[in-house]
Amino acid sequence: TIKPGEKVANCNWGDDGKTLYITASTSLYRIRLKIPGVRP
């Protein structure tokens, strides 16, 4: 579970599939993961 501390507006995977970007009310978060996400 990822709790950014503010209301999340959107999220998306980076090109490598291991970077998760989260946009929130006043911030942009970038989280590097060990396991890639599922591609649509």
PQR file with spaces between the fields and no chain letter, atoms N, CA, C, O and H, PARSE charges and radii, in Angstrom:
ATOM       1  N    THR     1       0.837   -1.178    0.000 -0.4000 1.5000
ATOM       2  CA   THR     1       0.000    0.000    0.000 -0.0000 2.0000
ATOM       3  C    THR     1       0.880    1.239    0.000  0.5500 1.7000
ATOM       4  O    THR     1       1.846    1.330    0.758 -0.5500 1.4000
ATOM       5  N    ILE     2       0.541    2.179   -0.846 -0.4000 1.5000
ATOM       6  CA   ILE     2       1.257    3.449   -0.929 -0.0000 2.0000
ATOM       7  C    ILE     2       0.310    4.543   -0.451  0.5500 1.7000
ATOM       8  O    ILE     2      -0.784    4.703   -0.992 -0.5500 1.4000
ATOM       9  H    ILE     2      -0.244    2.106   -1.461  0.4000 1.0000
ATOM      10  N    LYS     3       0.728    5.292    0.556 -0.4000 1.5000
ATOM      11  CA   LYS     3      -0.093    6.376    1.097 -0.0000 2.0000
ATOM      12  C    LYS     3       0.653    7.696    0.920  0.5500 1.7000
ATOM      13  O    LYS     3       1.516    8.026    1.733 -0.5500 1.4000
ATOM      14  H    LYS     3       1.617    5.162    0.995  0.4000 1.0000
ATOM      15  N    PRO     4       0.333    8.463   -0.138 -0.5600 1.5000
ATOM      16  CA   PRO     4       1.079    9.685   -0.410  0.2800 2.0000
ATOM      17  C    PRO     4       0.800   10.840    0.547  0.5500 1.7000
ATOM      18  O    PRO     4       1.559   11.809    0.550 -0.5500 1.4000
ATOM      19  N    GLY     5      -0.240   10.782    1.347 -0.4000 1.5000
ATOM      20  CA   GLY     5      -0.505   11.841    2.304 -0.0000 2.0000
ATOM      21  C    GLY     5      -1.389   12.963    1.782  0.5500 1.7000
ATOM      22  O    GLY     5      -1.671   13.913    2.512 -0.5500 1.4000
ATOM      23  H    GLY     5      -0.857    9.995    1.345  0.4000 1.0000
ATOM      24  N    GLU     6      -1.823   12.872    0.547 -0.4000 1.5000
ATOM      25  CA   GLU     6      -2.755   13.843   -0.011 -0.0000 2.0000
ATOM      26  C    GLU     6      -3.605   13.142   -1.072  0.5500 1.7000
ATOM      27  O    GLU     6      -3.308   12.013   -1.462 -0.5500 1.4000
ATOM      28  H    GLU     6      -1.594   12.100   -0.046  0.4000 1.0000
ATOM      29  N    LYS     7      -4.648   13.805   -1.531 -0.4000 1.5000
ATOM      30  CA   LYS     7      -5.568   13.208   -2.492 -0.0000 2.0000
ATOM      31  C    LYS     7      -4.870   12.940   -3.825  0.5500 1.7000
ATOM      32  O    LYS     7      -4.260   13.840   -4.403 -0.5500 1.4000
ATOM      33  H    LYS     7      -4.889   14.722   -1.213  0.4000 1.0000
ATOM      34  N    VAL     8      -4.961   11.705   -4.306 -0.4000 1.5000
ATOM      35  CA   VAL     8      -4.327   11.288   -5.565 -0.0000 2.0000
ATOM      36  C    VAL     8      -5.247   11.624   -6.736  0.5500 1.7000
ATOM      37  O    VAL     8      -6.449   11.363   -6.687 -0.5500 1.4000
ATOM      38  H    VAL     8      -5.456   10.974   -3.836  0.4000 1.0000
ATOM      39  N    ALA     9      -4.668   12.209   -7.796 -0.4000 1.5000
ATOM      40  CA   ALA     9      -5.436   12.569   -8.983 -0.0000 2.0000
ATOM      41  C    ALA     9      -5.294   11.529  -10.093  0.5500 1.7000
ATOM      42  O    ALA     9      -6.258   11.245  -10.805 -0.5500 1.4000
ATOM      43  H    ALA     9      -3.691   12.422   -7.836  0.4000 1.0000
ATOM      44  N    ASN    10      -4.069   10.949  -10.247 -0.4000 1.5000
ATOM      45  CA   ASN    10      -3.825   10.023  -11.340 -0.0000 2.0000
ATOM      46  C    ASN    10      -2.547    9.246  -11.064  0.5500 1.7000
ATOM      47  O    ASN    10      -1.727    9.659  -10.244 -0.5500 1.4000
ATOM      48  H    ASN    10      -3.287   11.180   -9.669  0.4000 1.0000
ATOM      49  N    CYS    11      -2.381    8.123  -11.750 -0.4000 1.5000
ATOM      50  CA   CYS    11      -1.123    7.379  -11.664 -0.0000 2.0000
ATOM      51  C    CYS    11      -0.878    6.684  -13.003  0.5500 1.7000
ATOM      52  O    CYS    11      -1.810    6.395  -13.754 -0.5500 1.4000
ATOM      53  H    CYS    11      -3.047    7.789  -12.416  0.4000 1.0000
ATOM      54  N    ASN    12       0.411    6.422  -13.280 -0.4000 1.5000
ATOM      55  CA   ASN    12       0.786    5.828  -14.558 -0.0000 2.0000
ATOM      56  C    ASN    12       2.155    5.185  -14.420  0.5500 1.7000
ATOM      57  O    ASN    12       2.963    5.605  -13.592 -0.5500 1.4000
ATOM      58  H    ASN    12       1.168    6.657  -12.670  0.4000 1.0000
ATOM      59  N    TRP    13       2.417    4.164  -15.231 -0.4000 1.5000
ATOM      60  CA   TRP    13       3.721    3.502  -15.242 -0.0000 2.0000
ATOM      61  C    TRP    13       4.676    4.249  -16.151  0.5500 1.7000
ATOM      62  O    TRP    13       4.257    4.811  -17.163 -0.5500 1.4000
ATOM      63  H    TRP    13       1.761    3.822  -15.903  0.4000 1.0000
ATOM      64  N    GLY    14       5.949    4.262  -15.806 -0.4000 1.5000
ATOM      65  CA   GLY    14       6.995    4.811  -16.663 -0.0000 2.0000
ATOM      66  C    GLY    14       7.315    3.839  -17.784  0.5500 1.7000
ATOM      67  O    GLY    14       6.774    2.734  -17.819 -0.5500 1.4000
ATOM      68  H    GLY    14       6.290    3.805  -14.984  0.4000 1.0000
ATOM      69  N    ASP    15       8.188    4.239  -18.701 -0.4000 1.5000
ATOM      70  CA   ASP    15       8.545    3.420  -19.867 -0.0000 2.0000
ATOM      71  C    ASP    15       9.132    2.065  -19.501  0.5500 1.7000
ATOM      72  O    ASP    15       8.923    1.089  -20.221 -0.5500 1.4000
ATOM      73  H    ASP    15       8.627    5.137  -18.672  0.4000 1.0000
ATOM      74  N    ASP    16       9.860    1.990  -18.396 -0.4000 1.5000
ATOM      75  CA   ASP    16      10.503    0.733  -18.005 -0.0000 2.0000
ATOM      76  C    ASP    16       9.569   -0.224  -17.270  0.5500 1.7000
ATOM      77  O    ASP    16       9.942   -1.372  -17.030 -0.5500 1.4000
ATOM      78  H    ASP    16      10.030    2.783  -17.811  0.4000 1.0000
ATOM      79  N    GLY    17       8.370    0.217  -16.907 -0.4000 1.5000
ATOM      80  CA   GLY    17       7.415   -0.631  -16.205 -0.0000 2.0000
ATOM      81  C    GLY    17       7.716   -0.803  -14.726  0.5500 1.7000
ATOM      82  O    GLY    17       6.936   -1.434  -14.014 -0.5500 1.4000
ATOM      83  H    GLY    17       8.067    1.150  -17.102  0.4000 1.0000
ATOM      84  N    LYS    18       8.816   -0.263  -14.252 -0.4000 1.5000
ATOM      85  CA   LYS    18       9.189   -0.378  -12.839 -0.0000 2.0000
ATOM      86  C    LYS    18       9.116    0.954  -12.093  0.5500 1.7000
ATOM      87  O    LYS    18       9.384    1.021  -10.893 -0.5500 1.4000
ATOM      88  H    LYS    18       9.449    0.250  -14.831  0.4000 1.0000
ATOM      89  N    THR    19       8.754    2.002  -12.810 -0.4000 1.5000
ATOM      90  CA   THR    19       8.614    3.309  -12.184 -0.0000 2.0000
ATOM      91  C    THR    19       7.140    3.686  -12.195  0.5500 1.7000
ATOM      92  O    THR    19       6.505    3.704  -13.250 -0.5500 1.4000
ATOM      93  H    THR    19       8.536    1.948  -13.784  0.4000 1.0000
ATOM      94  N    LEU    20       6.600    3.985  -11.025 -0.4000 1.5000
ATOM      95  CA   LEU    20       5.204    4.385  -10.895 -0.0000 2.0000
ATOM      96  C    LEU    20       5.165    5.875  -10.594  0.5500 1.7000
ATOM      97  O    LEU    20       5.787    6.339   -9.639 -0.5500 1.4000
ATOM      98  H    LEU    20       7.116    3.971  -10.168  0.4000 1.0000
ATOM      99  N    TYR    21       4.426    6.624  -11.416 -0.4000 1.5000
ATOM     100  CA   TYR    21       4.252    8.062  -11.208 -0.0000 2.0000
ATOM     101  C    TYR    21       2.855    8.299  -10.653  0.5500 1.7000
ATOM     102  O    TYR    21       1.874    7.746  -11.151 -0.5500 1.4000
ATOM     103  H    TYR    21       3.921    6.247  -12.192  0.4000 1.0000
ATOM     104  N    ILE    22       2.775    9.119   -9.625 -0.4000 1.5000
ATOM     105  CA   ILE    22       1.495    9.448   -9.001 -0.0000 2.0000
ATOM     106  C    ILE    22       1.382   10.968   -8.935  0.5500 1.7000
ATOM     107  O    ILE    22       2.261   11.636   -8.392 -0.5500 1.4000
ATOM     108  H    ILE    22       3.571    9.568   -9.220  0.4000 1.0000
ATOM     109  N    THR    23       0.296   11.514   -9.491 -0.4000 1.5000
ATOM     110  CA   THR    23       0.039   12.940   -9.346 -0.0000 2.0000
ATOM     111  C    THR    23      -0.984   13.126   -8.240  0.5500 1.7000
ATOM     112  O    THR    23      -1.959   12.382   -8.138 -0.5500 1.4000
ATOM     113  H    THR    23      -0.418   10.972   -9.933  0.4000 1.0000
ATOM     114  N    ALA    24      -0.743   14.133   -7.417 -0.4000 1.5000
ATOM     115  CA   ALA    24      -1.629   14.433   -6.300 -0.0000 2.0000
ATOM     116  C    ALA    24      -1.994   15.919   -6.353  0.5500 1.7000
ATOM     117  O    ALA    24      -1.648   16.618   -7.305 -0.5500 1.4000
ATOM     118  H    ALA    24       0.049   14.738   -7.499  0.4000 1.0000
ATOM     119  N    SER    25      -2.683   16.382   -5.337 -0.4000 1.5000
ATOM     120  CA   SER    25      -3.167   17.765   -5.312 -0.0000 2.0000
ATOM     121  C    SER    25      -2.059   18.789   -5.540  0.5500 1.7000
ATOM     122  O    SER    25      -2.235   19.727   -6.317 -0.5500 1.4000
ATOM     123  H    SER    25      -2.964   15.814   -4.563  0.4000 1.0000
ATOM     124  N    THR    26      -0.920   18.618   -4.870 -0.4000 1.5000
ATOM     125  CA   THR    26       0.160   19.604   -4.967 -0.0000 2.0000
ATOM     126  C    THR    26       1.516   18.989   -5.279  0.5500 1.7000
ATOM     127  O    THR    26       2.530   19.685   -5.236 -0.5500 1.4000
ATOM     128  H    THR    26      -0.777   17.856   -4.239  0.4000 1.0000
ATOM     129  N    SER    27       1.553   17.685   -5.596 -0.4000 1.5000
ATOM     130  CA   SER    27       2.843   17.010   -5.757 -0.0000 2.0000
ATOM     131  C    SER    27       2.817   15.998   -6.890  0.5500 1.7000
ATOM     132  O    SER    27       1.758   15.558   -7.338 -0.5500 1.4000
ATOM     133  H    SER    27       0.729   17.120   -5.631  0.4000 1.0000
ATOM     134  N    LEU    28       4.014   15.642   -7.337 -0.4000 1.5000
ATOM     135  CA   LEU    28       4.216   14.542   -8.275 -0.0000 2.0000
ATOM     136  C    LEU    28       5.177   13.569   -7.606  0.5500 1.7000
ATOM     137  O    LEU    28       6.276   13.953   -7.208 -0.5500 1.4000
ATOM     138  H    LEU    28       4.874   16.000   -6.973  0.4000 1.0000
ATOM     139  N    TYR    29       4.767   12.311   -7.482 -0.4000 1.5000
ATOM     140  CA   TYR    29       5.588   11.292   -6.832 -0.0000 2.0000
ATOM     141  C    TYR    29       6.126   10.333   -7.878  0.5500 1.7000
ATOM     142  O    TYR    29       5.429    9.997   -8.835 -0.5500 1.4000
ATOM     143  H    TYR    29       3.874   11.999   -7.805  0.4000 1.0000
ATOM     144  N    ARG    30       7.351    9.897   -7.699 -0.4000 1.5000
ATOM     145  CA   ARG    30       7.961    8.877   -8.555 -0.0000 2.0000
ATOM     146  C    ARG    30       8.466    7.786   -7.632  0.5500 1.7000
ATOM     147  O    ARG    30       9.285    8.038   -6.748 -0.5500 1.4000
ATOM     148  H    ARG    30       7.917   10.170   -6.922  0.4000 1.0000
ATOM     149  N    ILE    31       7.970    6.565   -7.840 -0.4000 1.5000
ATOM     150  CA   ILE    31       8.331    5.445   -6.977 -0.0000 2.0000
ATOM     151  C    ILE    31       8.947    4.354   -7.836  0.5500 1.7000
ATOM     152  O    ILE    31       8.325    3.884   -8.789 -0.5500 1.4000
ATOM     153  H    ILE    31       7.304    6.361   -8.557  0.4000 1.0000
ATOM     154  N    ARG    32      10.158    3.951   -7.505 -0.4000 1.5000
ATOM     155  CA   ARG    32      10.866    2.880   -8.224 -0.0000 2.0000
ATOM     156  C    ARG    32      10.531    1.557   -7.542  0.5500 1.7000
ATOM     157  O    ARG    32      10.730    1.413   -6.336 -0.5500 1.4000
ATOM     158  H    ARG    32      10.663    4.332   -6.731  0.4000 1.0000
ATOM     159  N    LEU    33      10.022    0.585   -8.310 -0.4000 1.5000
ATOM     160  CA   LEU    33       9.614   -0.710   -7.784 -0.0000 2.0000
ATOM     161  C    LEU    33      10.569   -1.803   -8.245  0.5500 1.7000
ATOM     162  O    LEU    33      11.226   -1.665   -9.276 -0.5500 1.4000
ATOM     163  H    LEU    33       9.861    0.702   -9.290  0.4000 1.0000
ATOM     164  N    LYS    34      10.643   -2.882   -7.484 -0.4000 1.5000
ATOM     165  CA   LYS    34      11.524   -4.003   -7.832 -0.0000 2.0000
ATOM     166  C    LYS    34      10.925   -4.881   -8.921  0.5500 1.7000
ATOM     167  O    LYS    34      11.650   -5.496   -9.703 -0.5500 1.4000
ATOM     168  H    LYS    34      10.108   -2.994   -6.646  0.4000 1.0000
ATOM     169  N    ILE    35       9.603   -4.936   -8.966 -0.4000 1.5000
ATOM     170  CA   ILE    35       8.903   -5.802   -9.916 -0.0000 2.0000
ATOM     171  C    ILE    35       8.104   -4.926  -10.876  0.5500 1.7000
ATOM     172  O    ILE    35       7.413   -4.013  -10.425 -0.5500 1.4000
ATOM     173  H    ILE    35       9.014   -4.436   -8.331  0.4000 1.0000
ATOM     174  N    PRO    36       8.174   -5.175  -12.194 -0.5600 1.5000
ATOM     175  CA   PRO    36       7.431   -4.335  -13.135  0.2800 2.0000
ATOM     176  C    PRO    36       5.925   -4.526  -13.021  0.5500 1.7000
ATOM     177  O    PRO    36       5.447   -5.595  -12.641 -0.5500 1.4000
ATOM     178  N    GLY    37       5.191   -3.475  -13.355 -0.4000 1.5000
ATOM     179  CA   GLY    37       3.738   -3.541  -13.373 -0.0000 2.0000
ATOM     180  C    GLY    37       3.240   -4.228  -14.633  0.5500 1.7000
ATOM     181  O    GLY    37       4.014   -4.495  -15.552 -0.5500 1.4000
ATOM     182  H    GLY    37       5.580   -2.607  -13.663  0.4000 1.0000
ATOM     183  N    VAL    38       1.964   -4.509  -14.671 -0.4000 1.5000
ATOM     184  CA   VAL    38       1.345   -5.163  -15.824 -0.0000 2.0000
ATOM     185  C    VAL    38       1.054   -4.110  -16.886  0.5500 1.7000
ATOM     186  O    VAL    38       0.420   -3.095  -16.598 -0.5500 1.4000
ATOM     187  H    VAL    38       1.335   -4.292  -13.925  0.4000 1.0000
ATOM     188  N    ARG    39       1.508   -4.344  -18.095 -0.4000 1.5000
ATOM     189  CA   ARG    39       1.274   -3.420  -19.211 -0.0000 2.0000
ATOM     190  C    ARG    39      -0.129   -3.625  -19.767  0.5500 1.7000
ATOM     191  O    ARG    39      -0.572   -4.763  -19.919 -0.5500 1.4000
ATOM     192  H    ARG    39       2.023   -5.169  -18.329  0.4000 1.0000
ATOM     193  N    PRO    40      -0.844   -2.518  -20.078 -0.5600 1.5000
ATOM     194  CA   PRO    40      -2.201   -2.662  -20.664  0.2800 2.0000
ATOM     195  C    PRO    40      -2.135   -3.122  -22.104  0.5500 1.7000
ATOM     196  O    PRO    40      -3.172   -3.294  -22.745 -0.5500 1.4000
